[in-house]
Every structure is written in structure tokens, then in C-alpha cells.
Amino acid sequence: MTRQRWPGKRDTGGRVAPPRAVVSGGLPGSPPRTDTALLRTSGLVKVYRADGVAVQALRGVDFELAAGEFVAVMGPSGSGKSTLLHVLGGLEPATSGEIWLRGQRVDRLSTAGWAVLRRRQVGFVFQFFNLLSNMTVADNVELPALLAGATPRQARKRREELLAELGIADKAGMAPSRLSGGEQQRVALARALANEPSLLLADEPTGNLDSSNTRDVLRLLRRAHAGGQAILMVTHDARVASLADRVINLFDGMVADDAKILPRPRGANGVADVLELRG
């Protein structure tokens, strides 16, 4: 399959090479070490308290995500998949443990600090879209770029590129409520990519879509990945997970398995093959 350049990404002829980020720490006076992971967690714990009862949603999660890597997170209902994404994106605070993004420890950021980080480095795609109903499609997509510091002209250009790539340029002036579920999810994906984030977090992005719209959204995720976008995607569907480079399985808030996906032979009739043939 010929790689396609995702709008706004540098075309390097393949995946973007992981940056060698400087990480502080270690013994006093010792030189800083390097870390090639885009995202890394260590001993990540999340505890909820309801009616005086402590419920551990995450129990010491350790994993790494390289720049340009596509990782799927699977597991049974209640295993902590969505909680993990919310904590990694600063939507919920971690109870303990560490989160490092591009060599910077971010789990101790304030609410305002997380908001700035998300504007500049993290994009979200939610299962239920979470589009702003009082804004047009164009405004929904342009807003993240504007918040990240782009000029109105730059934000408009980025929006036009993304909506054209997603096949919904003619919907720019419409309200999200007038779109189909598949179209709304494409708008949500465009919004998440508008500020060219280092990391894209996708929580069940195909969970509410029919098979046709699922193929469209997965094809778009694959194009973003081919352009160098790092993606961490929660899914319950093994066929959807087969699109990723690795699959992490959570069970009771812990990493039960972390395995690379072997190349699938052509003709094996998986999701990746369908996308390669049609995309």
C-alpha cells in the first residue's frame, strides 16, 4: 500500500522517527538520560471512592508508546480502558504513579496546565462525538487550532484540508445535529487532529457506528497513522484492534498482556486487508 500524506504532517517517506527527549531525574549531578518513548507510564493508579468504598480502576499500569506508533487497548467491560485514556489525557487525575509525555512529567500538572497541554499536544476522539451543538462543523474543527495559537487564516486552512480529506467539506456550515453518526465522528476526528497533536487518544471511536461508517473512520485513522500520528485507541472489537501495531489487554485495571501484531498475510480477510484494498 502506498503511504498517503496526512494534511499538515511532514512527509518523511514513512513513520516519523521517535524524538530523543531529555528526561530529568537520577542522582544529583548525574547527566540526564534520554527516553525515546513519546508516552510512558509508571505505576499508574486510579482509585474512585463511592459511598466510602474505594474502587481501584487502575492498579499500577506500566507501558510505553513510541512516536508514530498505533496501540490498541482491549479488555472486558470495567477493566479500566476508558479510565486509562481519561487519566492519560488529564480529564481525570491519577491517584498515584507517573505519566511522561515527550520527556516531560505531566501527572502533577494543575487543571490549567493540563488544559494547555491538551491544546498543544493531545487530541481526543470520543465514542459519543462530544461536538459543540451551538457551533457549526467549521467552528468545531477550527476551535482547537485557534486555542493552540493558530491564526484564523491558519485554522481555516487546516479545517478546509481536513474536511476535504474526510469527504465532508460540504458540511462545514451545518450544525452537527444535522449530520449522520458517521459524519459526526469524522468531524470529531478532524477536530482532534486540527491542532496537529503529538498524541491522539481515541475512546471506542467506532462503538456507535454501522459497518460502513466504521470502515470509513478506520481508514482515516490508518491514514493519520501512516502520516506519523501516534494513536492510543480503546476498542472492544478484535477486528478493529488488528489495525494497530500492538495490542495491550487490561484486566482488573492491570496490563495482562502487551503484544505486537504480526503482519497479516494478504487474503486473510481482516480489517487491515479491507482498508488496504479499498483505501
Salt bridges, closest charged atoms under 4 A:
ASP35 OD2 - ARG40 NE 2.75
GLU69 OE2 - ARG246 NH1 3.07
GLU92 OE2 - HIS86 ND1 3.28
GLU98 OE2 - ARG105 NH1 3.56
ASP107 OD1 - ARG105 NE 2.80
GLU142 OE2 - ARG159 NH2 2.76
GLU161 OE2 - LYS157 NZ 2.74
GLU165 OE2 - ARG223 NH1 2.91
GLU183 OE2 - LYS171 NZ 3.63
ASP203 OD2 - HIS86 NE2 3.79
GLU204 OE1 - HIS236 ND1 2.99
ASP216 OD2 - ARG186 NH2 3.88
ASP216 OD1 - ARG219 NH1 3.02
ASP237 OD2 - ARG239 NH2 3.14
ASP245 OD2 - ARG15 NH1 3.61
ASP245 OD2 - HIS225 NE2 3.09
ASP258 OD2 - ARG246 NH2 2.78
ASP273 OD2 - ARG264 NE 3.83
GLU276 OE2 - ARG266 NH1 2.91
